[in-house]
Structures are given as C-alpha cells and as structure tokens.
Amino acid sequence: MSNSQLVQAVPRRGIVSWMFYDWAAQPFFTVVLTFIFGPYFVSRLVDNPDMGQAAWGYTVTISGIVIAILSPVLGAISDASGSRKKWIAAFAIIKILALSLLWFAAPGTELWMPMLCVILATIAAEFSIVFNDSLLPRLVTKAEVGRISNTAWGLGYTGGLVALFIVLLLLAANPSTGKTLIGLDPLFGLDPLAGEDARITGPLAACWYFIFLIPMFLFTPDASSGLSLKQSVKSGMGALFGTLKELKHRTAILKFLAARMLYQDGVNGLLALGGTFAAGMFGWKTVEMGVYGILLLVSAIFGCYFAGKLDTRIGSKNVICISLVCLIVSTIGIVSTGPGYTFFGLLELSTFDNESLFATAAEKAYIIFGLLVGLVFGPAQASSRSYLARSVSVEEAGRFFGLYALSGRATSFLAPASVATITLMTHSARIGMCALIVFLVIGFLLLLAAPYPAVDKNPVVNNLIE
C-alpha cells in the first residue's frame, strides 16, 4: 500500500494530536535537562562547577550508551508488533516516576540518586521518541512531511517556553528577595535557598507529559499485526538483522545516518551542556537561566516556523547544512567568551556590573551566540527527521527510525564524555566544550557527501519506498 493511500484515512485531528507529542515531551528537555534542573545540578548539588559538569556529562553519557544499544531493537520490534502506543505508554510510566523523584534532589543529596533519575527519564523519553517518530510516514505524504515535522518541533518548543514561563513567573524566586520574576511569592511556598524552585521542575514536567500525551492516545491512529510480545520480539530481531545486512545495499541511508551520528552528537552535547557551562562561568541562578532559556526558545520557535517553509522549498538537506554552519559559528562564539572578553580574548569587553539581569558585556555576547543556537538547533533536528521520512517506506519506518535513533545515540556518549574528560584533565570547562565543535564539523562534512533523499539508484530499493 502506498504512503498516499495510507494517509487518506488519517483525520486531521490525528495528525494534530501526533504533533502535540512534541508539546508534551519538550518541557522535560527544556526545564529539566537544559535550563533549570541541569544548571542546578552543576552549580548547587556540588561545590565545584567543573566537577558538577563532569558528573552531568557522565550522566548524559550513560543514558546515551543504553539508548544507542536498544533503540534499533525496539524500533524493529515496533514494526513487527505494529503497535507503537503501548510502548509509548510503558515508557511514559518510567519517565513520569523518575521525574517525580527529582523533587528529593536537595543540596547535599548524594549524586547517584538524581543521576539515576535523569538517566531513567532520558532513556524513557528517547525510546518513546523512536516509536512516535516512526508513526510519521503513516500520517502524512512525503511532500508534507517536512512542514509537519518542523511545525511539530516548533510546537514542542512553544510547550517548553510555556513551561519555562510557569517556572519563572510563579515558582522560581530570587534567593536574595524571595520573589519571582514578577514580584510574587513562589507558589506552594517554594524555598529557593533549598533549591525547591529547580527541583519542582521534575514533577512539573511529569504532570505536563501525562496530561498532553492523552490526545495522541485518543486520536492518532496506530496499527497492530496481532503478534504477541514474544512473537514481535522474535520477528523484530530477525527484521533488524536483515536491515543491518540490507544497509550495505542502502548506502545512501548509511551515509546520511553516519553524518547524523556525528553532528547530532554535537547538537546533543550543546543542548545538554551549554546551559550548565554558562551557569558555571557566570554564576547564573534559576532566574537568569530561565530568562536565557526563554530567549532561546522564542528564537527556536521562529526558526522552526521558517524552516518548515524552507524544507518544502529547498529540501531537508539544505536546511540541515545551513543549520550546522550556524551551530559551528555559534559554538565557537560560546566557548570563546568569558568574563571580560570574547573570541578568545581578541575582543576585550567591559567588566562593569550593575547587578542587573545579564549586566556584563560578556553575558550579553554569550546570549547573542545562544540566540543563534536557538534559531537553528530545532530545524537541524526536525529536518533530519523529515530527511529520513522521505527516504523510507511506511512498512520499514520503525526499524529505520530505530537506526535513526541509534545514529543519534551510537556515539552520543563520546561528545559528553569528551567534554567531561577533557574538563577534568585540563581543569577548564571551556577547553572541554571545544570538543563539540569537532563533532559538528565532521558531521557537516559527511552530510555534504550524502545524497538527498537517501535513496539508492536501485530499482528494487526504489520500489520499496514508493
């Protein structure tokens, strides 16, 4: 059955509900991993920010290794079982429980507890994304996939932005004044000195995910082959090994996945460690990190909106290439900026500090580079998703999106591990962050050599994805 035939039976509310998965999932990545709890972990749970960044880097590393090993297996099993929703539901339970437990990560808590919770939540989140992404080719035609993917990604950032506003305006208080950004007492009597304004982001993201995941379960169509779990595992594993053997004939997809494996490592590392790097360098607390996050998310929403139009007009590959160039430039800018300078000291900046928000010139320069990151990191990922969706058939989507997740995670431990290890060896978070540039550059160069769409000039292969 062709992709267009499958799509005709999908009501619009089913597509919109699928898009709302990104809205439901994004606050975990936004308020927990990137802008609020992650920087709190680095700067408050330990006395030394460099040691905190190293511990956070290894947390991301462990998650990446597990995700890399199991994502292709789960993707192949989902193709065999047909059903994706039951897997998303199972991992949702793990994610919600792990996030809820972050409330107990008070200053002085042994690091293993919050590290374990973040690891479990990250693994569950990424596994759910495998199953959700593999639904996309079933829902829309190949002509629409780029627009829908980027729009969903932008919707996700909007959800993250709303969650971040809730934290900043109602929950997070300045430790010196005890007031939120708009001068209110924090809800529930949260004590910023005890880190409660950061710790609450775990339960908040858990509740948000539970509520906004419901439309996808109610309205987005799923499929089932009727196979039992045991049969699905057996069939899925056979299909996975067949797919791995098939890759030698699907060199176009292999080239794309190899490129994504490296540039996505750089993107993941930048998202996971960029906020913690700023918190350690400038001493930003919850409010500063939250406002910084809002600025990045606003630029990300606009970036995804325009990228969705560009993807349809110039293709997914060109959108990714433009995004990677901007990410390379912005990452160089970020690691070259410190108190009193940017561009590795070639440009000296005023150190005057009137104690207002982002008062120093170096902080303002950092934000400018961060805005460029915000503008393009969403399109780089959303157009990667549409790149693959245009290159595979509906029937093989699960296993190839499993390999897609593998390509995003197979070496994902290398980027944070490189940053963490170099940071420990050099006692410099700045030098450690430079490792991300290498991943972005090599991934970009490999992508230039990959065909688009990732379809080999082989009649048998071409017939599979029609």
Summary of the structure (lengths in Angstrom):
residues: 466
radius of gyration: 21.5
end to end distance: 9.2
largest distance: 68.6
contacts: 1797
relative contact order: 0.17
helix: 76%
strand: 1%
